[in-house]
Amino acid sequence: MRQPENIKPPKRPISVLVLLHDNQGNVLLMERSDRVGFWQSVTGSLEENETPFQAALREVAEETGIQLQPENLKDWAYALDYEIFAHWRYRYAPNVTHNREHWFSAEIPAGIVVRLSQGEHRAQQWLPAPTAAEKVFSPSNRAIIEQWYAALLSHK
């Protein structure tokens, strides 16, 4: 039986988190449209038959308008499981409470034009990594910012 077009299938509990940075200590954050004050990096669930790497490239393009070349996307080869916030569980199949998130990052020029996806994000800003880490609502988003920044500092 075919689903009506206005009803979305449940999201897969597998997602990507993509940290966009300028390699000078700043990261790009976006504010969610559906939750004012919820700032984040690029995120999104995998579609059917999609790898995390493919999803990361797609989500960056969809959420920012930036077309990353595959060689510019760093796969951290790291994933973690976290509990899905209760207010977003309706998007998943019944009884799904946890999500597996795969981490990626990419260096982009700070002056690049970012075209936010309509309906998903309402604002954007470049922030120094320590400030960005304090501003994001997600503990895993905070962790990737802190880990990236610590690595950046250790190489300077």
Phi, psi and omega in degrees: 000132181278138178283146173301148186294335182273358179254121180277144174291159179301144177291148173283139180277045175225126185220176176236152172233122183240115178272118176260127185221166179257004182063015176243011178104005181246147178233153178269127174240152178231143179264130180294143177285325184276353179215092180301134181090355178266102181261144184202168169275185176293132177218162175171156180275151176290143173270170180304134178061027180249140175276161175303320180299313178298319180296320180298314178299316181296314183296320177300314180297315182293318187273338184234345185080002181271125179264095179286142170280141182308323181290347179266357179262120179268121175271117181286352183052044182219139175217150177222157177256138177219159178281131180289132177306137183305322183288354176246003183291338180298341181283347185251169177297156179305143178072005175276121183238347183232154182230145174257122184247129179257136185260140177217164173209162178205141175273130175226153179295138182299331182272002183297143179284125178252125177254103181294144177290131180297133176088340182261317180230149184245344181205162178218157173197148172269131180226150171302143185309315180299322178291318179298319180299325178286331188276330184290148181273339186268128177301324180288326176295319176299317183296317181293322177298312181297319180292318178297315183294319178299319178295320178300313181295325182289341180264000181264000000 
